[in-house]
Amino acid sequence: MGASAPAMMKMSIAPYEANLRAQNLGIAETAAVVFAATYEGKTDLPQDTDTCASKLREGTANAFSVTCTEGAGKYVQSVTRAFRLAVPDKELDGGNGTDTSREFAYETPTRFSGIQCPIYDTWGVYGFNDLYYEALGGACIPNDGWNQTNYQFSHPDNWLYDINNRNSWGSHPDY
């Protein structure tokens, strides 16, 4: 009976070891998800933490991977997640054909969401974009740029910022 005691002892701590690894994996996973979510779609370069290290993915300009590690010794668990910083904004706005000779009251947003600006702030410049830009992933689309008909029947002198060639609809006839 004395010969079987060590085997029983080893078996009895296996669930405990598995539990430690699972806990460390959960902590590492949570850290990786939070890290990736913190920087996803932002323009700030990621800053490494005590448990997470990020690196630029090969062959890309704005895609990163983060590896978060938790535990010590044989209980170390690591998780890697990928995330992407914001694409340079001029590539997202439909390549608006700006004419530098024309001046507008406001700077053109660098990217647009899929949401039309509300009636109380038809260009989003009176607070709507300030409140919802991050949540929507860009500025709201003004009524004059919502569809091609509105765009063609609008007049650039009434625009609060430059929407010329919005969605590649071509240069506005009155621009």
NORDAVEN-V723483 format. One record per residue. N is the residue number from 1. PSI is psi in radians with two decimals (999 if undefined). NEAR is the number of other C-alpha atoms within 12 Angstrom. Layout:
# NORDAVEN-V723483
n={N:N}
psi={PSI:PSI}
near={NEAR:NEAR}
This chain:
# NORDAVEN-V723483
n={1:2:3:4:5:6:7:8:9:10:11:12:13:14:15:16:17:18:19:20:21:22:23:24:25:26:27:28:29:30:31:32:33:34:35:36:37:38:39:40:41:42:43:44:45:46:47:48:49:50:51:52:53:54:55:56:57:58:59:60:61:62:63:64:65:66:67:68:69:70:71:72:73:74:75:76:77:78:79:80:81:82:83:84:85:86:87:88:89:90:91:92:93:94:95:96:97:98:99:100:101:102:103:104:105:106:107:108:109:110:111:112:113:114:115:116:117:118:119:120:121:122:123:124:125:126:127:128:129:130:131:132:133:134:135:136:137:138:139:140:141:142:143:144:145:146:147:148:149:150:151:152:153:154:155:156:157:158:159:160:161:162:163:164:165:166:167:168:169:170:171:172:173:174:175}
psi={-0.48:-0.44:-0.48:-0.22:-0.79:-0.67:-0.70:-0.67:-0.77:-0.72:-0.60:-0.40:-0.13:-0.78:-0.61:-0.78:-0.73:-0.68:-0.74:-0.76:-0.74:-0.72:-0.79:-0.66:-0.74:-0.73:-0.77:-0.73:-0.80:-0.78:-0.72:-0.74:-0.77:-0.75:-0.88:-0.73:-0.55:-0.64:-0.23:2.18:0.06:2.99:-0.20:2.40:2.44:2.47:2.21:2.62:-3.07:-0.58:-0.23:2.38:2.31:2.73:2.63:2.33:2.46:2.34:0.22:2.80:-0.36:0.29:2.33:2.79:2.59:2.34:2.12:2.38:2.45:2.50:3.13:2.70:-2.36:0.04:0.15:2.34:2.39:2.57:2.39:2.34:2.68:2.64:2.89:2.34:2.99:2.42:2.52:2.22:-0.60:-0.35:-0.24:-0.28:0.29:0.20:0.96:2.25:1.52:2.48:2.04:-0.18:-0.30:2.41:2.53:2.80:-0.51:2.72:2.45:2.29:2.58:-0.40:2.77:2.61:-2.97:0.31:2.34:2.48:2.50:2.87:-0.62:-0.15:1.26:-0.23:-0.02:0.10:-0.15:0.49:-0.46:-0.86:-0.59:-0.68:-0.67:0.05:-0.89:-0.78:-0.62:-0.23:0.31:-3.11:2.72:2.75:2.18:2.73:-0.66:-0.28:0.16:-0.73:2.96:-0.58:-0.85:-0.69:-0.83:-0.56:0.02:3.01:2.27:-0.44:-0.36:-0.07:2.45:-0.38:2.94:2.05:0.38:2.39:0.50:2.34:0.47:0.65:0.04:2.88:2.37:2.42:-0.49:0.17:999}
near={7:8:8:10:11:12:13:13:14:13:14:13:14:14:13:15:19:18:15:22:25:20:21:27:26:22:24:31:27:25:30:35:24:23:33:34:21:21:28:28:27:24:18:15:23:28:18:22:16:14:28:30:26:29:26:21:18:10:9:14:17:25:27:33:30:37:32:34:32:28:22:14:12:13:20:23:29:29:29:28:30:28:32:30:26:25:22:17:22:18:15:21:31:23:25:29:23:26:17:12:8:20:19:19:15:18:20:32:31:28:32:36:25:20:25:25:29:21:14:14:21:26:35:33:27:19:17:26:31:19:17:21:25:20:18:21:27:30:38:38:39:36:29:31:39:27:21:21:15:19:31:24:18:24:22:28:18:22:30:28:31:37:48:36:27:35:25:20:22:20:23:30:14:17:24}
